[in-house]
Amino acid sequence: MDILLKGGRIADPANGIDAESDLLIKDGKIAQAGKNIKAAGAKQVDCKGKIVLPGLIDVHTHFRQPGREDEETFITGSRAALKGGFTSVLCMANTSPVIDNKGVVEYVYAEAAKAGLINIYTAAAVTKNLDGKELTEIGQIAAAGAKALSDDGKPVMNAEILRRAMEYAKMFSLPVISHCEDVNLSRNGVMNEGALSTRMGLKGIPRASETVMVIRDIEIAQLAGARLHIAHVSAKESVEAVRQAKKRKIKVTCETCPHYFTLTEESVLGYNTSAKVNPPLRTREDVEAVKKGLSDGTIDIIATDHAPHSGEEKDVEFDFAASGMIGLEFAASLVNSELVMRKVLDWKGVAEKMSMNPAALLGLKNKGSLSAGADADVTVFDPARDWTVESGRIESKSKNTPLVGRKMVGSAALTIVGGKIRYENGKFS
């Protein structure tokens, strides 16, 4: 079925478009953008007052399959993604078993195809079993379709192993996504180190535990001449380290997540385990530094680090609770309220950081734009719709978010994947 989106504001940085226009989709591809398009027989959707974006791409998500289907599956995760306006995601490798060989990579793609709702890609581990000791068979996992290498959840502490991983990754045109954490500095920490952690009697994680590894990994990337992507940047010093690396023309990109430009360490008051994440929520000063990094282009991508956990893993003492929060359903709304409405980014900038740049990082040549002939993955966002986060209405199998009860501004009205409407005004198809 052909689809004609009428009168929306198209934000497509790949083509320099930020204007009210129509968009025609034919045979699963973008056919045409322009004024007053006519298309007999096409399903027509009134997009007046809405933003039309290339389908949102999350380069950092955890669907927990295989191994922890009690927390999330490809189906439940896909529904959460669609509700949030995401058409593609990259799954991290810290599953059970770890995605560290050709067979598990092939399993992920086979099971994702059965779900058949969104585009699901996978990263593969840098080291076997995420142990940081022995490299995976990078050539084999690249041939099986892995789009990146990452031990996310754990840092690669051995600098020599990371160097060799980057050198091999370069041969296969894969980015290395680095979880920057010096575990010698962060060990047993559970929240940001500072006056608040002292008052709460909790062991803190200093910002330096992230930043020293950001600096180290940047230097290793320069040595290897490889592409480095730094995950979930949270600290002001890390933002500055990336800014300086880019001035030196080192091949480094980075991402942050909505909780790092929305929430502060005060969200853990009351020992709220839903706000326990790694790296931890930081200070207002860090939040502002992250926003500046987004505004000036230092931070390339907004990802979610969607990390589902069961109630049993969160409903325990703060020290023992799992780290992570879900985010796919809330990211675009927080971007709207915290960045667009506060004039940190315009909608073209949002599309750059949530569509175009993610597609470039993963080498997805037919995604991330609304060019004629591109895959018809499209997100239509309603910036004016007010709603409240309710646990019972969350699509993710897990409900671990500190946002329950928060009033949100804006939501995805329509999510199109491969030319098919998969989500429209609260309904899946």
Secondary structure as GFF3:
##gff-version 3
##sequence-region A 1 429
A	DSSP	beta_strand	3	12	.	.	.	ID=ss1
A	DSSP	three_ten_helix	13	15	.	.	.	ID=ss2
A	DSSP	beta_strand	17	26	.	.	.	ID=ss3
A	DSSP	beta_strand	29	34	.	.	.	ID=ss4
A	DSSP	beta_strand	43	46	.	.	.	ID=ss5
A	DSSP	beta_strand	51	54	.	.	.	ID=ss6
A	DSSP	beta_strand	56	61	.	.	.	ID=ss7
A	DSSP	alpha_helix	74	84	.	.	.	ID=ss8
A	DSSP	beta_strand	86	91	.	.	.	ID=ss9
A	DSSP	alpha_helix	102	115	.	.	.	ID=ss10
A	DSSP	beta_strand	119	124	.	.	.	ID=ss11
A	DSSP	three_ten_helix	128	130	.	.	.	ID=ss12
A	DSSP	alpha_helix	138	143	.	.	.	ID=ss13
A	DSSP	beta_strand	148	150	.	.	.	ID=ss14
A	DSSP	alpha_helix	159	171	.	.	.	ID=ss15
A	DSSP	beta_strand	176	178	.	.	.	ID=ss16
A	DSSP	alpha_helix	183	186	.	.	.	ID=ss17
A	DSSP	beta_strand	191	192	.	.	.	ID=ss18
A	DSSP	alpha_helix	195	200	.	.	.	ID=ss19
A	DSSP	beta_strand	204	205	.	.	.	ID=ss20
A	DSSP	alpha_helix	208	224	.	.	.	ID=ss21
A	DSSP	beta_strand	228	230	.	.	.	ID=ss22
A	DSSP	alpha_helix	236	247	.	.	.	ID=ss23
A	DSSP	beta_strand	252	256	.	.	.	ID=ss24
A	DSSP	alpha_helix	258	262	.	.	.	ID=ss25
A	DSSP	three_ten_helix	265	268	.	.	.	ID=ss26
A	DSSP	three_ten_helix	273	275	.	.	.	ID=ss27
A	DSSP	alpha_helix	284	296	.	.	.	ID=ss28
A	DSSP	beta_strand	301	302	.	.	.	ID=ss29
A	DSSP	alpha_helix	311	314	.	.	.	ID=ss30
A	DSSP	three_ten_helix	318	320	.	.	.	ID=ss31
A	DSSP	alpha_helix	331	335	.	.	.	ID=ss32
A	DSSP	pi_helix	336	340	.	.	.	ID=ss33
A	DSSP	alpha_helix	347	351	.	.	.	ID=ss34
A	DSSP	pi_helix	352	356	.	.	.	ID=ss35
A	DSSP	alpha_helix	357	362	.	.	.	ID=ss36
A	DSSP	beta_strand	378	388	.	.	.	ID=ss37
A	DSSP	three_ten_helix	391	393	.	.	.	ID=ss38
A	DSSP	beta_strand	407	417	.	.	.	ID=ss39
A	DSSP	beta_strand	420	424	.	.	.	ID=ss40
A	DSSP	beta_strand	427	428	.	.	.	ID=ss41
###
